[in-house]
Amino acid sequence: MSGEKKLRIALIGCGNITSEHLAAFKEVPDAEIVAGCDIASKALALFRERTGLPETAVWTDWKKMLAEVKLDAVDICLPNHLHCAAALDAFAAGLHVFVEKPMALNAAECETMIAAAKQAGKKLAVGFQQEYNPATQLLVNARNNGFFGDLRYAHGLLLRRRGIPDYGVFHRRDCGGGPLMDIAVHLIDVMTYVMDRPEVERVSAVLFYGEGKNPCKVWCGFPNWNTREYDVEDLAAAQIKFRNGAVLQLTTSYVNHIHQDCVYEFDLTGSRGGAHWSPGGVPELFCDQFGAMMNLAPGWMPSQGRPEMFRRKLANFVDACRKGTVLCLPGEAGLYDQQILDAIFASAKAGREVVL
Ligand SMILES: NC(=O)c1ccc[n+]([C@@H]2O[C@H](COP(=O)([O-])OP(=O)(O)OC[C@H]3O[C@@H](n4cnc5c(N)ncnc54)[C@H](O)[C@@H]3O)[C@@H](O)[C@H]2O)c1
């Protein structure tokens, strides 16, 4: 395509996360949202209100939209179990694909999507965003400068006290819901990114079920989740051992008895230095220097807010499609994360460690 033309993009799935995508695309001059698809009329009405697009620009069947509308790319914001099907249809139509996280239901679906992208000669990007957080970049810079020495151990938490989504299908395992697929996947992604995505050797995990089946009896932000259909884990604890010797432990929950409403953070430690990370906070680095145990923190940080991370992640995709620049999060990154998730589920089901 010509260097001057904007990338013509359609949204597939116009639910909750759409507002952040549309706001971000407004700040990406080379992108133009030209159509949207959703099975819910309310979602389509909101999409039209936000974009100012006419009724002819909204669709309830993505196959029809792909056949009728002149597009360069799609942005898939569907429930997780539909990511793969929509991506394969988009590649068959000769389009680039941005797909929200998690990439798909399992590694086999991710591999099919990567193969389809290659066959179509199109880009496939996955929608994580903490790579675009300056706090994350600081840790990557520290790693690249040898600050940590040999990375030994990472410990991450993404815990909600009572945070089962009361919309969508995040409460259903067959739709790719649950805290592991929905939220811990962010943690796996950002922690392994900072650790340089080492090769996984073995995984062990335990999942706990049942609390979310009980109606909510306490005050909380989202008390009205679907207890009848709820069949995902309440809480999961996992340990991942990498071939380079490092170990990553993580715990995640939708329902759990903890002090705060939500905890989202990780710690990382190596032979020479360590670090603490949280998505909205100032990162801290720890080392021995000048005869003291030093705590280091940046004196100034650029914006870490979601609008900026979303703008950066979508701009990275648009640039890759238009100018052939490198994708920060290609399908292979989504596959790596998904392989860890698959191993976590396999270990919990088998009741023992699984070796990859
Ligand atoms: N990156 C992030 O931080 C972040 C945050 C929230 C959600 N997400 C991801 O975004 C995706 C969507 O999440 P959400 O919160 O917007 O969920 P949602 O339930 O609000 O939106 C999903 C939309 O898809 C529509 N849909 C369902 N089946 C469809 C079909 N066959 N054809 C067309 N439309 C269909 C639904 O009507 C709904 O409007 C998920 O993959 C989720 O994990 C990412």
The ligand as an ORCA input file, in Angstrom:
! r2SCAN-3c Opt
* xyz 0 1
  N      -5.410     -5.623     27.195
  C      -6.202     -5.478     28.224
  O      -5.823     -4.924     29.261
  C      -7.610     -5.999     28.146
  C      -8.575     -5.539     29.049
  C      -9.871     -6.041     28.937
  C     -10.167     -7.002     27.970
  N      -9.186     -7.447     27.148
  C      -9.477     -8.490     26.158
  O     -10.348     -7.972     25.149
  C     -11.247     -8.980     24.710
  C     -12.674     -8.478     24.899
  O     -12.880     -8.192     26.269
  P     -14.049     -7.195     26.746
  O     -13.737     -6.821     28.142
  O     -14.240     -6.124     25.740
  O     -15.286     -8.212     26.740
  P     -16.801     -7.916     26.389
  O     -17.571     -9.112     26.773
  O     -17.197     -6.587     26.957
  O     -16.783     -7.739     24.797
  C     -16.835     -8.790     23.889
  C     -17.783     -8.364     22.766
  O     -17.791     -9.391     21.755
  C     -19.119     -9.516     21.294
  N     -19.302    -10.818     20.642
  C     -19.459    -12.034     21.233
  N     -19.598    -12.986     20.288
  C     -19.520    -12.355     19.084
  C     -19.583    -12.802     17.737
  N     -19.758    -14.089     17.415
  N     -19.476    -11.875     16.737
  C     -19.325    -10.558     17.030
  N     -19.259    -10.085     18.301
  C     -19.345    -10.965     19.303
  C     -19.978     -9.337     22.534
  O     -21.308     -8.999     22.205
  C     -19.225     -8.229     23.269
  O     -19.752     -6.943     22.926
  C     -10.904    -10.228     25.531
  O     -10.047    -11.031     24.797
  C     -10.193     -9.682     26.753
  O      -9.299    -10.589     27.330
  C      -7.924     -6.956     27.198
*
